[in-house]
Amino acid sequence: MGARVAVVARSASTREDAERLGAELFVAAADDDVAAALKAWDGGAEVIVNTTPTNEAPQSALGGIAPT
């Protein structure tokens, strides 16, 4: 579909799967500042899709949205 994909996971244990499936960027939330990593990635994310059952992950990513 032409989208660039970043994956944010709790730990680095899923990095290999994410990259194999096409993730251009992988961020382990336990080790990195999610918002800072997204901002450093070409200015930030344009869309964030949350598939986690908690509010913690999407809240940590909101600061990484690119300005429109």
Buried (B, 14 or more C-beta within 10 A) or exposed (E): EEEEBBBBBBEBEBBEEBEEEEBEBBBBBEEBBBBEBBBEBEEBBEEBEEEEEEEEBBEBBEEBBEEE
